[in-house]
Amino acid sequence: MRQNKYLFFIAVSLLPFVVISFAFRGKTNFNLENENGTPMEDYKKDISYKVLLDNETGVETLELEDYIIGVVAGEMPASFMEEALKAQAVASRTYVLFKRVEDEEIISVKNGTSAQVYIDEEQMRDKWGSDFQKYYDKIKKAVLETKGEIITYEGNIIEAFYFAMSSGNTNDSKSVFGEARDYLQRVSSDYDNEELNGFLKEVSFTKRDFREKLGIDCDEPNILGLRRNEAGYVDTIEICSKEFKGTEVRTKLGLRSSNFEISIGEDVRVNTYGYGHGVGMSQYGANGYALHGYTYEDLIKHYYSGVEIKNLKSV
Protein backbone atom coordinates (compact mmCIF):
# COMPACT_ATOMS: atom_id res chain seq x y z
CA MET A 1 0.00 0.00 0.00
CA ARG A 2 1.06 3.60 -0.51
CA GLN A 3 3.14 5.23 2.22
CA ASN A 4 2.66 8.79 3.30
CA LYS A 5 5.01 9.62 6.14
CA TYR A 6 4.12 13.31 6.13
CA LEU A 7 0.42 12.66 6.73
CA PHE A 8 1.28 10.05 9.32
CA PHE A 9 3.33 12.61 11.27
CA ILE A 10 0.46 15.10 11.20
CA ALA A 11 -2.10 12.54 12.40
CA VAL A 12 0.11 11.24 15.20
CA SER A 13 0.83 14.78 16.36
CA LEU A 14 -2.92 15.36 16.66
CA LEU A 15 -3.61 12.23 18.67
CA PRO A 16 -3.13 13.79 22.13
CA PHE A 17 -5.97 16.11 21.21
CA VAL A 18 -8.33 13.71 19.49
CA VAL A 19 -8.08 10.95 22.09
CA ILE A 20 -10.03 13.23 24.43
CA SER A 21 -13.07 12.93 22.19
CA PHE A 22 -13.30 9.25 23.07
CA ALA A 23 -13.67 9.89 26.78
CA PHE A 24 -17.21 8.53 26.73
CA ARG A 25 -16.67 5.60 24.38
CA GLY A 26 -15.63 3.09 27.01
CA LYS A 27 -19.25 2.97 28.18
CA THR A 28 -20.60 1.84 24.84
CA ASN A 29 -22.22 -1.58 25.25
CA PHE A 30 -24.32 -2.63 22.29
CA ASN A 31 -26.53 -5.69 22.39
CA LEU A 32 -26.70 -8.19 19.57
CA GLU A 33 -30.09 -8.32 17.91
CA ASN A 34 -31.76 -10.38 15.17
CA GLU A 35 -29.06 -12.74 13.98
CA ASN A 36 -29.44 -12.45 10.24
CA GLY A 37 -30.32 -8.77 9.94
CA THR A 38 -32.82 -7.32 7.49
CA PRO A 39 -32.74 -8.74 3.94
CA MET A 40 -31.72 -6.14 1.39
CA GLU A 41 -34.82 -6.79 -0.70
CA ASP A 42 -36.92 -5.38 2.15
CA TYR A 43 -35.51 -1.92 1.44
CA LYS A 44 -37.21 0.12 -1.28
CA LYS A 45 -35.09 2.28 -3.55
CA ASP A 46 -37.81 4.89 -3.94
CA ILE A 47 -37.99 5.55 -0.18
CA SER A 48 -36.02 8.28 1.61
CA TYR A 49 -35.55 6.89 5.09
CA LYS A 50 -35.76 9.21 8.07
CA VAL A 51 -34.53 8.94 11.65
CA LEU A 52 -36.68 9.74 14.67
CA LEU A 53 -34.01 10.71 17.20
CA ASP A 54 -34.74 10.56 20.92
CA ASN A 55 -32.56 13.28 22.48
CA GLU A 56 -32.31 14.49 26.05
CA THR A 57 -34.05 17.65 24.84
CA GLY A 58 -36.85 15.82 23.04
CA VAL A 59 -37.59 13.98 19.82
CA GLU A 60 -36.72 15.24 16.34
CA THR A 61 -37.02 13.83 12.83
CA LEU A 62 -33.95 13.95 10.59
CA GLU A 63 -33.15 12.97 7.05
CA LEU A 64 -31.00 9.84 7.15
CA GLU A 65 -27.85 11.45 5.71
CA ASP A 66 -28.15 14.51 7.98
CA TYR A 67 -28.30 12.12 10.92
CA ILE A 68 -25.18 10.30 9.69
CA ILE A 69 -23.27 13.60 9.44
CA GLY A 70 -24.08 14.26 13.10
CA VAL A 71 -23.10 10.72 14.12
CA VAL A 72 -19.74 10.79 12.33
CA ALA A 73 -19.07 14.18 13.97
CA GLY A 74 -19.98 12.74 17.36
CA GLU A 75 -18.25 9.38 17.03
CA MET A 76 -14.95 10.03 15.21
CA PRO A 77 -12.39 12.86 15.32
CA ALA A 78 -12.81 15.11 12.29
CA SER A 79 -9.01 15.24 12.05
CA PHE A 80 -8.96 11.61 10.91
CA MET A 81 -8.29 10.67 7.29
CA GLU A 82 -11.17 11.02 4.85
CA GLU A 83 -11.22 7.29 4.07
CA ALA A 84 -11.61 6.51 7.77
CA LEU A 85 -14.46 9.03 7.99
CA LYS A 86 -16.12 7.36 5.00
CA ALA A 87 -15.81 3.94 6.66
CA GLN A 88 -17.38 5.40 9.80
CA ALA A 89 -20.23 6.89 7.74
CA VAL A 90 -21.00 3.52 6.13
CA ALA A 91 -20.77 1.68 9.46
CA SER A 92 -23.01 4.24 11.20
CA ARG A 93 -25.57 4.18 8.39
CA THR A 94 -25.56 0.39 8.48
CA TYR A 95 -25.96 0.31 12.23
CA VAL A 96 -29.03 2.56 12.27
CA LEU A 97 -30.68 0.84 9.32
CA PHE A 98 -30.19 -2.49 11.07
CA LYS A 99 -32.52 -1.07 13.75
CA ARG A 100 -35.30 -0.54 11.21
CA VAL A 101 -38.54 -2.36 11.92
CA GLU A 102 -40.08 -4.10 8.90
CA ASP A 103 -41.98 -1.72 6.58
CA GLU A 104 -41.03 1.37 8.59
CA GLU A 105 -39.79 4.39 6.67
CA ILE A 106 -38.93 6.23 9.90
CA ILE A 107 -36.36 4.58 12.17
CA SER A 108 -36.58 5.31 15.89
CA VAL A 109 -33.25 5.49 17.75
CA LYS A 110 -31.92 6.87 21.00
CA ASN A 111 -29.02 9.30 21.09
CA GLY A 112 -26.18 8.17 23.32
CA THR A 113 -23.40 5.70 23.95
CA SER A 114 -25.85 2.79 24.21
CA ALA A 115 -26.46 3.28 20.47
CA GLN A 116 -24.72 6.04 18.51
CA VAL A 117 -23.77 9.56 19.55
CA TYR A 118 -25.28 12.30 17.37
CA ILE A 119 -24.33 15.98 17.74
CA ASP A 120 -26.04 18.91 16.03
CA GLU A 121 -24.40 21.91 14.36
CA GLU A 122 -24.40 23.98 17.54
CA GLN A 123 -22.55 21.21 19.36
CA MET A 124 -20.14 20.89 16.44
CA ARG A 125 -19.35 24.62 16.68
CA ASP A 126 -18.68 24.25 20.39
CA LYS A 127 -16.48 21.21 19.73
CA TRP A 128 -14.45 22.55 16.80
CA GLY A 129 -14.50 26.31 17.34
CA SER A 130 -12.85 28.18 14.48
CA ASP A 131 -12.36 24.87 12.61
CA PHE A 132 -16.12 24.28 12.40
CA GLN A 133 -16.57 24.96 8.68
CA LYS A 134 -13.47 23.00 7.65
CA TYR A 135 -14.43 19.94 9.66
CA TYR A 136 -18.15 20.15 8.86
CA ASP A 137 -17.41 20.25 5.12
CA LYS A 138 -14.95 17.38 5.45
CA ILE A 139 -17.44 15.12 7.24
CA LYS A 140 -20.34 16.09 4.99
CA LYS A 141 -18.22 15.22 1.95
CA ALA A 142 -17.36 11.79 3.42
CA VAL A 143 -21.02 11.11 4.15
CA LEU A 144 -22.38 12.25 0.79
CA GLU A 145 -19.70 10.40 -1.19
CA THR A 146 -20.93 7.19 0.46
CA LYS A 147 -24.62 8.16 0.37
CA GLY A 148 -26.92 5.15 0.72
CA GLU A 149 -24.09 2.66 1.14
CA ILE A 150 -24.49 -0.08 3.74
CA ILE A 151 -22.72 -3.30 4.70
CA THR A 152 -24.30 -6.68 4.03
CA TYR A 153 -23.48 -10.29 4.75
CA GLU A 154 -25.11 -12.99 2.63
CA GLY A 155 -27.70 -10.49 1.45
CA ASN A 156 -28.63 -9.18 4.91
CA ILE A 157 -27.71 -5.88 6.51
CA ILE A 158 -25.29 -6.40 9.39
CA GLU A 159 -25.10 -5.05 12.92
CA ALA A 160 -22.02 -2.91 12.31
CA PHE A 161 -20.33 -2.60 15.69
CA TYR A 162 -17.35 -0.30 16.08
CA PHE A 163 -15.20 1.01 18.92
CA ALA A 164 -12.27 3.34 19.59
CA MET A 165 -9.05 1.31 19.66
CA SER A 166 -8.10 -2.37 19.82
CA SER A 167 -5.08 -3.88 21.53
CA GLY A 168 -3.67 -5.15 18.24
CA ASN A 169 -6.51 -7.54 17.36
CA THR A 170 -10.26 -7.09 17.37
CA ASN A 171 -12.42 -9.39 19.45
CA ASP A 172 -15.04 -11.78 18.13
CA SER A 173 -18.66 -11.17 19.08
CA LYS A 174 -19.04 -14.46 20.95
CA SER A 175 -16.29 -13.54 23.41
CA VAL A 176 -17.93 -10.21 24.24
CA PHE A 177 -21.67 -10.62 23.68
CA GLY A 178 -22.01 -14.40 23.97
CA GLU A 179 -23.31 -14.86 20.41
CA ALA A 180 -21.28 -15.60 17.31
CA ARG A 181 -21.58 -13.62 14.09
CA ASP A 182 -19.68 -14.80 11.03
CA TYR A 183 -18.92 -11.20 10.07
CA LEU A 184 -17.74 -10.20 13.57
CA GLN A 185 -14.63 -12.33 13.87
CA ARG A 186 -11.19 -11.62 15.28
CA VAL A 187 -8.94 -9.76 12.82
CA SER A 188 -5.59 -8.02 13.17
CA SER A 189 -5.53 -4.25 13.65
CA ASP A 190 -1.90 -3.45 12.95
CA TYR A 191 -1.96 0.28 13.66
CA ASP A 192 -3.47 -0.06 17.12
CA ASN A 193 -0.23 -0.12 19.09
CA GLU A 194 1.98 1.65 21.63
CA GLU A 195 2.58 4.56 19.26
CA LEU A 196 -0.98 5.78 19.89
CA ASN A 197 -1.63 8.12 22.76
CA GLY A 198 -4.01 6.34 25.14
CA PHE A 199 -3.18 2.81 23.96
CA LEU A 200 -1.84 1.90 27.42
CA LYS A 201 -3.67 3.13 30.49
CA GLU A 202 -2.80 2.39 34.13
CA VAL A 203 -5.37 2.69 36.91
CA SER A 204 -5.03 1.80 40.57
CA PHE A 205 -7.42 0.77 43.32
CA THR A 206 -7.12 0.34 47.05
CA LYS A 207 -7.49 -3.30 48.01
CA ARG A 208 -10.74 -2.51 49.76
CA ASP A 209 -12.17 -0.71 46.73
CA PHE A 210 -11.00 -3.56 44.47
CA ARG A 211 -12.74 -6.16 46.66
CA GLU A 212 -15.94 -4.14 46.90
CA LYS A 213 -16.19 -3.46 43.17
CA LEU A 214 -15.74 -7.15 42.36
CA GLY A 215 -17.82 -8.40 45.27
CA ILE A 216 -15.10 -10.71 46.57
CA ASP A 217 -14.56 -11.66 50.21
CA CYS A 218 -10.91 -12.19 51.07
CA ASP A 219 -8.42 -10.34 53.22
CA GLU A 220 -5.71 -10.25 50.56
CA PRO A 221 -6.73 -10.20 46.87
CA ASN A 222 -4.85 -12.72 44.74
CA ILE A 223 -4.92 -13.89 41.13
CA LEU A 224 -5.23 -17.67 40.99
CA GLY A 225 -5.60 -18.07 37.23
CA LEU A 226 -6.04 -16.11 34.01
CA ARG A 227 -6.96 -17.31 30.53
CA ARG A 228 -6.83 -15.16 27.40
CA ASN A 229 -8.60 -15.74 24.09
CA GLU A 230 -6.82 -15.85 20.74
CA ALA A 231 -7.15 -12.08 20.32
CA GLY A 232 -5.30 -11.46 23.59
CA TYR A 233 -8.28 -10.26 25.63
CA VAL A 234 -8.95 -11.80 29.04
CA ASP A 235 -11.44 -14.63 28.68
CA THR A 236 -11.64 -15.70 32.33
CA ILE A 237 -9.78 -14.73 35.49
CA GLU A 238 -9.94 -16.26 38.98
CA ILE A 239 -9.59 -13.79 41.83
CA CYS A 240 -9.82 -15.02 45.42
CA SER A 241 -11.34 -18.34 44.29
CA LYS A 242 -14.07 -16.55 42.29
CA GLU A 243 -14.06 -16.80 38.51
CA PHE A 244 -15.00 -13.81 36.34
CA LYS A 245 -15.33 -13.19 32.64
CA GLY A 246 -12.85 -10.60 31.43
CA THR A 247 -15.73 -8.47 30.17
CA GLU A 248 -17.31 -8.65 33.63
CA VAL A 249 -14.12 -7.38 35.30
CA ARG A 250 -13.93 -4.59 32.76
CA THR A 251 -17.47 -3.48 33.59
CA LYS A 252 -17.16 -3.79 37.37
CA LEU A 253 -13.85 -1.92 37.52
CA GLY A 254 -14.74 0.59 34.79
CA LEU A 255 -11.74 -0.39 32.64
CA ARG A 256 -11.14 0.88 29.10
CA SER A 257 -10.64 -2.63 27.72
CA SER A 258 -10.89 -6.31 28.63
CA ASN A 259 -7.25 -6.73 27.62
CA PHE A 260 -5.68 -6.04 30.99
CA GLU A 261 -3.01 -7.08 33.45
CA ILE A 262 -3.42 -6.93 37.23
CA SER A 263 -0.58 -6.58 39.73
CA ILE A 264 -1.10 -6.59 43.49
CA GLY A 265 1.24 -4.83 45.91
CA GLU A 266 0.43 -2.12 48.41
CA ASP A 267 -2.51 -1.40 46.13
CA VAL A 268 -3.97 -3.00 43.00
CA ARG A 269 -2.66 -1.71 39.67
CA VAL A 270 -4.34 -2.52 36.38
CA ASN A 271 -2.84 -1.88 32.94
CA THR A 272 -5.31 -1.85 30.04
CA TYR A 273 -4.51 -2.00 26.34
CA GLY A 274 -6.79 -0.37 23.76
CA TYR A 275 -10.17 1.24 24.35
CA GLY A 276 -13.64 -0.22 23.86
CA HIS A 277 -15.40 -3.58 23.60
CA GLY A 278 -13.18 -4.63 20.69
CA VAL A 279 -15.87 -5.94 18.32
CA GLY A 280 -16.07 -4.79 14.70
CA MET A 281 -14.20 -1.78 13.35
CA SER A 282 -11.46 -0.10 15.35
CA GLN A 283 -11.68 3.64 14.64
CA TYR A 284 -8.02 4.37 15.40
CA GLY A 285 -6.99 1.24 13.55
CA ALA A 286 -9.04 2.29 10.53
CA ASN A 287 -7.36 5.69 10.55
CA GLY A 288 -3.96 4.01 10.69
CA TYR A 289 -4.76 1.87 7.65
CA ALA A 290 -6.15 4.94 5.84
CA LEU A 291 -2.86 6.76 6.51
CA HIS A 292 -1.14 3.92 4.67
CA GLY A 293 -3.30 4.14 1.57
CA TYR A 294 -6.25 1.86 2.30
CA THR A 295 -9.65 2.91 0.98
CA TYR A 296 -12.83 2.89 3.01
CA GLU A 297 -13.93 -0.23 1.13
CA ASP A 298 -10.68 -1.90 2.20
CA LEU A 299 -11.28 -0.89 5.81
CA ILE A 300 -14.83 -2.20 5.90
CA LYS A 301 -13.94 -5.52 4.29
CA HIS A 302 -10.99 -5.92 6.65
CA TYR A 303 -12.87 -5.33 9.89
CA TYR A 304 -16.12 -7.08 8.88
CA SER A 305 -15.42 -10.57 7.56
CA GLY A 306 -16.97 -11.75 4.28
CA VAL A 307 -19.14 -8.68 3.75
CA GLU A 308 -20.22 -6.68 0.71
CA ILE A 309 -20.98 -2.98 0.37
CA LYS A 310 -24.33 -2.30 -1.26
CA ASN A 311 -26.27 0.86 -2.09
CA LEU A 312 -29.90 1.17 -1.07
CA LYS A 313 -30.73 2.75 -4.43
CA SER A 314 -29.46 -0.29 -6.33
CA VAL A 315 -31.79 -2.78 -4.68
C-alpha positions, -999 to 999 in steps of 0.1 A, spaced: 0 0 0 11 36 -5 31 52 22 27 88 33 50 96 61 41 133 61 4 127 67 13 100 93 33 126 113 5 151 112 -21 125 124 1 112 152 8 148 164 -29 154 167 -36 122 187 -31 138 221 -60 161 212 -83 137 195 -81 109 221 -100 132 244 -131 129 222 -133 92 231 -137 99 268 -172 85 267 -167 56 244 -156 31 270 -192 30 282 -206 18 248 -222 -16 253 -243 -26 223 -265 -57 224 -267 -82 196 -301 -83 179 -318 -104 152 -291 -127 140 -294 -124 102 -303 -88 99 -328 -73 75 -327 -87 39 -317 -61 14 -348 -68 -7 -369 -54 22 -355 -19 14 -372 1 -13 -351 23 -35 -378 49 -39 -380 55 -2 -360 83 16 -355 69 51 -358 92 81 -345 89 116 -367 97 147 -340 107 172 -347 106 209 -326 133 225 -323 145 261 -340 177 248 -369 158 230 -376 140 198 -367 152 163 -370 138 128 -340 139 106 -332 130 70 -310 98 72 -279 115 57 -282 145 80 -283 121 109 -252 103 97 -233 136 94 -241 143 131 -231 107 141 -197 108 123 -191 142 140 -200 127 174 -182 94 170 -150 100 152 -124 129 153 -128 151 123 -90 152 120 -90 116 109 -83 107 73 -112 110 49 -112 73 41 -116 65 78 -145 90 80 -161 74 50 -158 39 67 -174 54 98 -202 69 77 -210 35 61 -208 17 95 -230 42 112 -256 42 84 -256 4 85 -260 3 122 -290 26 123 -307 8 93 -302 -25 111 -325 -11 137 -353 -5 112 -385 -24 119 -401 -41 89 -420 -17 66 -410 14 86 -398 44 67 -389 62 99 -364 46 122 -366 53 159 -333 55 177 -319 69 210 -290 93 211 -262 82 233 -234 57 240 -258 28 242 -265 33 205 -247 60 185 -238 96 196 -253 123 174 -243 160 177 -260 189 160 -244 219 144 -244 240 175 -225 212 194 -201 209 164 -194 246 167 -187 242 204 -165 212 197 -145 226 168 -145 263 173 -128 282 145 -124 249 126 -161 243 124 -166 250 87 -135 230 77 -144 199 97 -181 201 89 -174 203 51 -150 174 55 -174 151 72 -203 161 50 -182 152 20 -174 118 34 -210 111 41 -224 122 8 -197 104 -12 -209 72 5 -246 82 4 -269 52 7 -241 27 11 -245 -1 37 -227 -33 47 -243 -67 40 -235 -103 48 -251 -130 26 -277 -105 14 -286 -92 49 -277 -59 65 -253 -64 94 -251 -50 129 -220 -29 123 -203 -26 157 -173 -3 161 -152 10 189 -123 33 196 -90 13 197 -81 -24 198 -51 -39 215 -37 -52 182 -65 -75 174 -103 -71 174 -124 -94 195 -150 -118 181 -187 -112 191 -190 -145 210 -163 -135 234 -179 -102 242 -217 -106 237 -220 -144 240 -233 -149 204 -213 -156 173 -216 -136 141 -197 -148 110 -189 -112 101 -177 -102 136 -146 -123 139 -112 -116 153 -89 -98 128 -56 -80 132 -55 -43 137 -19 -34 129 -20 3 137 -35 -1 171 -2 -1 191 20 16 216 26 46 193 -10 58 199 -16 81 228 -40 63 251 -32 28 240 -18 19 274 -37 31 305 -28 24 341 -54 27 369 -50 18 406 -74 8 433 -71 3 470 -75 -33 480 -107 -25 498 -122 -7 467 -110 -36 445 -127 -62 467 -159 -41 469 -162 -35 432 -157 -71 424 -178 -84 453 -151 -107 466 -146 -117 502 -109 -122 511 -84 -103 532 -57 -102 506 -67 -102 469 -49 -127 447 -49 -139 411 -52 -177 410 -56 -181 372 -60 -161 340 -70 -173 305 -68 -152 274 -86 -157 241 -68 -159 207 -72 -121 203 -53 -115 236 -83 -103 256 -89 -118 290 -114 -146 287 -116 -157 323 -98 -147 355 -99 -163 390 -96 -138 418 -98 -150 454 -113 -183 443 -141 -165 423 -141 -168 385 -150 -138 363 -153 -132 326 -128 -106 314 -157 -85 302 -173 -87 336 -141 -74 353 -139 -46 328 -175 -35 336 -172 -38 374 -138 -19 375 -147 6 348 -117 -4 326 -111 9 291 -106 -26 277 -109 -63 286 -72 -67 276 -57 -60 310 -30 -71 335 -34 -69 372 -6 -66 397 -11 -66 435 12 -48 459 4 -21 484 -25 -14 461 -40 -30 430 -27 -17 397 -43 -25 364 -28 -19 329 -53 -19 300 -45 -20 263 -68 -4 238 -102 12 244 -136 -2 239 -154 -36 236 -132 -46 207 -159 -59 183 -161 -48 147 -142 -18 133 -115 -1 154 -117 36 146 -80 44 154 -70 12 136 -90 23 105 -74 57 106 -40 40 107 -48 19 76 -61 49 58 -29 68 65 -11 39 47 -33 41 16 -62 19 23 -97 29 10 -128 29 30 -139 -2 11 -107 -19 22 -113 -9 58 -148 -22 59 -139 -55 43 -110 -59 67 -129 -53 99 -161 -71 89 -154 -106 76 -170 -117 43 -191 -87 37 -202 -67 7 -210 -30 4 -243 -23 -13 -263 9 -21 -299 12 -11 -307 28 -44 -295 -3 -63 -318 -28 -47 
